[in-house]
């Protein structure tokens, strides 16, 4: 076993929840951050789904990469599967990411499964806002999730137009 990297683009950026020896901003090409997953557990329910971020195909995504030591490999992957794969809406994949220092590494990622019933696709921003405003799940209110992600992106200097638009509208409703 060897050390490995995990790529975070949503809540994993501001709440990784696992031990890591290093973290750095990273760029994943070929997928983008999208509020494209109906949340039936963490930020909503089946009766009133919320929306959470997924990595959807196309474009590029700036996020965080976390290096995990080999000794923590099994427990970290077990933790991530329990957290990210509650309903199996993501496909676990190893993708190349470019770290801020220029190094390219393989990172464990969670790509949205477009065939899964929770895949929402590219909903209009107004529709996303309406869903997010009303949803609550076992991990809390859906607006909190979007605002935390937007705040962390801002702290990192990462510009995501759609997330910024949603965050500004959510701030107006507080």
C-alpha positions as CSV (number, residue, x, y, z in Angstrom):
1,X,0.0,0.0,0.0
2,X,1.1,3.5,-0.6
3,X,0.0,7.1,0.2
4,X,-2.9,8.4,-1.9
5,X,-4.8,11.5,-2.7
6,X,-8.5,12.4,-2.3
7,X,-10.1,15.2,-4.4
8,X,-12.8,17.4,-2.7
9,X,-15.0,19.8,-4.5
10,X,-18.0,20.3,-2.1
11,X,-18.2,19.6,1.6
12,X,-15.0,17.6,1.5
13,X,-13.2,20.9,1.0
14,X,-14.4,22.4,4.3
15,X,-15.1,19.2,6.2
16,X,-12.9,16.4,5.0
17,X,-13.4,14.3,8.1
18,X,-10.3,12.1,7.7
19,X,-6.7,12.5,8.6
20,X,-4.3,13.7,5.9
21,X,-0.7,14.6,5.8
22,X,-0.9,17.4,3.2
23,X,-3.5,19.4,1.4
24,X,-3.3,21.7,-1.6
25,X,-5.6,23.3,-4.1
26,X,-6.0,21.1,-7.2
27,X,-7.5,21.2,-10.7
28,X,-9.5,18.3,-12.1
29,X,-10.0,18.5,-15.9
30,X,-12.9,16.7,-17.6
31,X,-15.5,17.3,-14.9
32,X,-17.1,20.3,-13.2
33,X,-18.8,21.0,-9.8
34,X,-22.5,21.0,-10.2
35,X,-25.5,21.0,-7.8
36,X,-26.8,18.1,-9.7
37,X,-27.6,15.4,-7.1
38,X,-30.9,15.2,-5.3
39,X,-30.0,14.6,-1.6
40,X,-32.3,12.0,0.1
41,X,-30.2,11.7,3.2
42,X,-27.7,14.4,4.2
43,X,-29.5,17.6,2.9
44,X,-33.0,16.4,2.2
45,X,-35.3,13.4,2.2
46,X,-36.9,11.3,-0.5
47,X,-40.1,13.2,0.1
48,X,-38.5,16.6,0.0
49,X,-35.0,16.2,-1.6
50,X,-32.3,18.7,-1.3
51,X,-29.4,19.3,-3.7
52,X,-25.8,18.5,-3.2
53,X,-22.7,18.9,-5.4
54,X,-21.5,16.2,-7.8
55,X,-18.7,16.1,-10.3
56,X,-20.4,16.0,-13.6
57,X,-18.7,15.4,-16.9
58,X,-17.2,18.2,-18.9
59,X,-15.2,21.3,-18.0
60,X,-12.9,21.6,-15.1
61,X,-13.2,21.9,-11.3
62,X,-10.9,23.6,-8.8
63,X,-11.0,22.0,-5.4
64,X,-8.8,20.6,-2.7
65,X,-6.6,17.5,-2.8
66,X,-5.7,15.7,0.4
67,X,-2.8,13.3,0.8
68,X,-3.5,10.3,3.0
69,X,-0.8,8.1,4.4
70,X,-0.7,4.5,3.5
71,X,-1.4,3.5,7.1
72,X,-4.7,5.3,7.0
73,X,-5.7,4.1,3.5
74,X,-8.3,1.4,4.5
75,X,-10.0,3.4,7.2
76,X,-10.1,6.6,5.0
77,X,-11.7,4.8,2.1
78,X,-14.2,3.0,4.4
79,X,-15.1,6.4,5.9
80,X,-15.5,8.0,2.4
81,X,-17.7,5.2,1.2
82,X,-19.9,5.4,4.2
83,X,-20.2,9.2,3.8
84,X,-20.4,9.5,0.0
85,X,-22.0,6.2,-1.0
86,X,-25.1,6.1,1.2
87,X,-27.3,5.7,-1.8
88,X,-24.6,4.9,-4.4
89,X,-25.2,8.1,-6.4
90,X,-21.5,8.5,-7.0
91,X,-19.0,6.4,-9.0
92,X,-15.7,6.0,-7.2
93,X,-13.0,6.8,-9.7
94,X,-9.3,7.6,-9.8
95,X,-8.6,10.7,-11.8
96,X,-5.6,12.8,-12.5
97,X,-5.5,16.2,-10.7
98,X,-2.9,18.9,-11.0
99,X,-1.8,20.3,-7.6
100,X,-1.3,24.0,-7.2
101,X,2.5,23.4,-7.2
102,X,2.3,21.8,-10.6
103,X,2.6,18.1,-9.6
104,X,0.0,15.8,-11.2
105,X,-1.3,13.0,-9.0
106,X,-4.0,10.3,-9.1
107,X,-6.8,11.1,-6.7
108,X,-9.8,9.3,-5.5
109,X,-12.9,11.1,-6.7
110,X,-16.6,10.7,-6.5
111,X,-18.2,11.3,-9.9
112,X,-22.0,11.5,-10.2
113,X,-23.7,8.5,-11.8
114,X,-25.9,10.0,-14.5
115,X,-28.0,6.8,-14.5
116,X,-28.9,7.0,-10.8
117,X,-32.4,8.2,-9.9
118,X,-30.9,11.0,-7.8
119,X,-29.2,12.6,-10.7
120,X,-30.9,16.0,-11.1
121,X,-28.9,17.1,-14.2
122,X,-28.4,20.8,-15.0
123,X,-31.4,22.4,-13.3
124,X,-32.0,26.2,-13.8
125,X,-30.5,28.2,-11.0
126,X,-33.9,29.5,-9.9
127,X,-35.1,25.9,-9.6
128,X,-32.0,25.0,-7.6
129,X,-32.6,27.9,-5.3
130,X,-36.2,26.8,-4.6
131,X,-35.2,23.3,-3.8
132,X,-32.2,24.3,-1.6
133,X,-34.3,26.8,0.4
134,X,-36.8,24.1,1.5
135,X,-34.6,21.1,2.2
136,X,-33.3,19.6,5.4
137,X,-31.6,16.3,6.0
138,X,-29.7,14.4,8.7
139,X,-26.6,16.6,8.2
140,X,-28.6,19.9,8.4
141,X,-30.3,22.5,6.3
142,X,-29.5,22.6,2.6
143,X,-28.8,26.3,2.5
144,X,-26.0,25.9,5.1
145,X,-24.3,23.3,2.8
146,X,-24.3,25.6,-0.2
147,X,-23.3,28.7,1.9
148,X,-20.4,26.8,3.6
149,X,-19.2,25.6,0.2
150,X,-19.4,29.1,-1.3
151,X,-17.6,30.6,1.7
152,X,-14.8,28.1,1.5
153,X,-14.5,28.6,-2.3
154,X,-14.2,32.3,-1.6
155,X,-11.5,31.8,1.1
156,X,-9.5,29.8,-1.4
157,X,-9.9,32.4,-4.2
158,X,-11.9,29.9,-6.3
159,X,-14.6,31.5,-8.4
160,X,-17.6,29.4,-9.2
161,X,-20.3,31.6,-10.8
162,X,-23.3,29.3,-10.1
163,X,-22.3,28.7,-6.5
164,X,-21.7,32.5,-6.0
165,X,-25.1,33.3,-7.5
166,X,-26.9,30.8,-5.2
167,X,-25.0,32.0,-2.2
168,X,-26.0,35.6,-2.8
169,X,-29.7,34.7,-3.1
170,X,-29.5,32.5,0.0
171,X,-27.9,35.4,1.9
172,X,-30.8,37.6,0.9
173,X,-33.3,35.2,2.5
174,X,-31.5,35.1,5.9
